[in-house]
Amino acid sequence: MESYSGRDNVLQYRAQRAFQKIMTEACEELGLDRATWLLQQGGDGELAILPAGTSERAVVTRLTPIVDRLLREHNRGLAPEARIRLRIGVHEGLVHLDGANGYPGEAVVTVCRLIDSPQLKAALRQFPGAAVALIVSDRIHQDVVRHYQDLRPEHFRRVSATVPEKDFEAIAWIYVPGENIAGDAEAKDRNESRRPPGNSREGSGDAGRRSRVPTPQPLPGGQVFSNITSHGINAFGNGNVISTSGTHDTTDPRRSDS
């Protein structure tokens, strides 16, 4: 659950009850027997080991949209701090079911890292109207998502999911129900590519225009004046005089037109 630790005791209690209710309703709608799942509870969520024979296609492509719909119905009318938004991760692999303190296995570690990756958290923040963000491993994406059209494969964003403090990095795919997260990323990349390279402001604004104007160089035996604005009668150089009308005063034989 997003922002679970920021809730007070009462809101955490309510969120846990709502989470269990929504997951049970979603499984019933899918025809999945949640009672057969091996669950390791974590307060703000759970690790679920699904039994052999469970439809991967149903879990990957149908569970997330159903949970998203049920959560949006639940959140309607609630204060922002009471709303529930979820991150869901799916991976596959070998797991020891008889561990002394949980379920040992690299697959378990991987799915836990995926769910905690900043890339998935950022995706959920990017779409405040969504209630769920899904991340699947590259293996799941290749085996399930790209072969079936339950969810449009082109709406998944390919990311390098990282948890630096755990020395974890893996290719994964993120999906947000009702959103084209991949298209938004492509549009952002196009906008970034149109920007001038570097961080310098040269070339934009008055400072940029001034920086491109060459500095006038004096000619031998003459004088050069550049970018001069005159208000009233002023003298420049060796006794040169310019009138306010822009007409040269010819009374001074030393006037220069350079």
N, C-alpha and C positions, 0 to 999 in steps of 0.2 A: 504494500500500500504506500502510495506517495504521501510524504509528510506525516507519517504515523507518529513519530517521536515528538512532534510539535503539538500533539493533542493532549488535553488533560485526561485524567483517569476516566471520567465519564464518557468522553468521546472515544477513547480507545476501546472501552468496553462495548459501546454501541457499534463501532466499526468492526470489531471482531465478529459480533453476532450477525451483522449485515453481510459480511464477507462469506460466512458459512452458508447463510440462507441463499445468497445469490449463486454461489458455486453449486449448491445442491439443485437449485432450480435449473441452472444451465445444463447440468448433467442429465437431469430428467428429460429436458427438452431434446437432448441429443440421443437419448436412449443409452446413456452410459451409466453403469452401476458404480456410483461413487463409494459404496460400502466396500468394494473390492480393492480400492486404492490403498496403497501403503503410504501413510502420511507422517511427515515429520513437521510438527507445528513450530512456528517461529514468532508468534505474536502478531506481527504485521503481515504475515503470509504463511506459505507452507511449501514444502518440497513433497511432490507426489510421485511415487513410483507406480506406473500403470501396469496392470496385469497383461500377460501374454495374450495376444488375440485382440487387443484393443485396436480399433481403427485409427491408424495414424492420420489418415486423411481427415477424419472427422475432428480429431483433436487439433490438428494444425490449422485447418481452413475454416472450421465452423464454430469452434468453441469461443474464440476471441470475439467475433461479431456478436454472438449471443450475449456474452458477458458484458460487452460494451453497451448493448441495448438495455439490459437489465439494470446496469449501474446508472445509466442516464435517467431511467425511470425512477430509480431510488433517489438520485441526487436532486431531482426536481423540487424546488421550493426550499431546499436546505441551505443553511448558511455556508459560506465557502469553507470554513474550518471543519464542517461536519461532512462534507462531500468525500466520497471514496473514489480514488482513481488507482488503477492497477497496472503493474508491469508483469507481463507473462513471458516466460521463456520455455522453449521446447528443444530438447536434444535427445539423442538415442545412444545406447551403448550398454556394456556389461556393468552390472551392479551386484554387489554382494548383499543378499537380503537378510543375512544372519549376523550382521555387525553388532558388536557389543555396545556401540554408542552412536547408532545411526546406520547409514547405508554407504559403506565404502565403495569407491569406484571413481575412475577419472571422469566418467560421464556426469556424475553428480557434481563434481567440482566444476566442470565446464558450464553446466547450466546455471549454477549459482553465480559464477563469474559473469556470465552473459546478462543475468538479471540485474546485477549490480554495476554494469558498465555505464560510464558517464554518457556514452553515445545513446543508450536507450532512455536514460533519464532526461536527456536534452530533447529527445524526440517527443516525449510526453509533454514537456513544458512548451514545446513549439506549437502544439495544438490544444489550447485551453478548453476547446469545446469537446474534445475526445475524452472518453473515460478509461480507455485501455490503449497500451502500446505493446506490440508483440515483437519478440526477437527470436529467431530460429537460427540454429547452426547452419553452416554451409552444407553439411550432409543432408539435413532435413530439407533444405531449400532445393537441393538437387534431386532428392528422391521423391519429394511430394509436391512442393509448390510449383515447380516449372512443368510438371507433367499434367496437372489438372487445372481447371479454370474456375474452381470455387472462389478463389481470390485471384485477382489479376496479377500475374508475376511482375509486370512492369511497374506496379505500384509499391514494390518492395525496394528499399534502399540498401545497397551493399555497403557495409562498414567494416572497419577494422576495430573490433571491440577490444578495448584495453582496460586493464585494471593494473596500473603501474606498480602499486604497492604490493601486489600479489604476483608480479612478474608474469602477468597473463596477457596474451594477445591472440586473437583468432578472427578469421573472416566470419561474418554473420550477416543476417538480413533482417531489416526492421520494417514493420508494417503497422500503420495506424488506421483502424476502420473508418471508412468514409473519406479518407484523405489520400492524396497522391504525394506521398513523402518523397518518392524518387524524383517526380517532376519538379517539386519545390527545390530540391537540391540542385538539379540541373539548371534551373533558372538562376539560382544564386551563383553558380559557377560561371554562367554566361555573363552575369552582371560584373562579377569580379574580373573576368578576362577583358572587359571593355575599359577598365580603369587604367590610367597611365602607370607604368612600372615605377616602383620606388615610393618612398614616403615623402619626398620633397614636394613642396607646394609650388615650386618654380613652374611657370607655364600657366598658372591660374591666378586670376585676380590682378589687382594693380601691381602687387609685388612682382608677379611673374612677368607682366608686360614691361615693367621697368628693367627687369633683369635681362631682357632680350634686346634692349636698346643699346647699340654700341656706344661706347664712350668717345665723344668727339676728340680728335687729336689736332693740336694747333699746327697750322701750316707755317712753313718758313717765312718769317717776315710779316706775318699777318696775325689775325685774332679769330677765335671761334667762339660763338655764343650758342648755347643749346638749352631748350626747355625753360625759357625765361618768360615769366608773366609779369607784365608791367602795369602798375596802377599809378597814374600821375606821371610827372616828369622825372626820369631817372637817368643816371649816367652809368655806362658800362665801359670798362677798360680805360683807355687813355683819353678821357674827356669826351667820349661819344654821347650824344644826347638823342633821346627819342621822345616825341610829343605824345600826348594822350590820344590824338587822332590817328596815330600811326604814321604821320608824315614826318620825314626827317627834317630837323632844324638845320638849315644850310649855313647858319651864321658861323659855324665852327669848321674851319678848313681841315681840321684833323679827323673829321668823321670817317668812319670805316664802314663799308657795306659787307664786310666778310662775315 
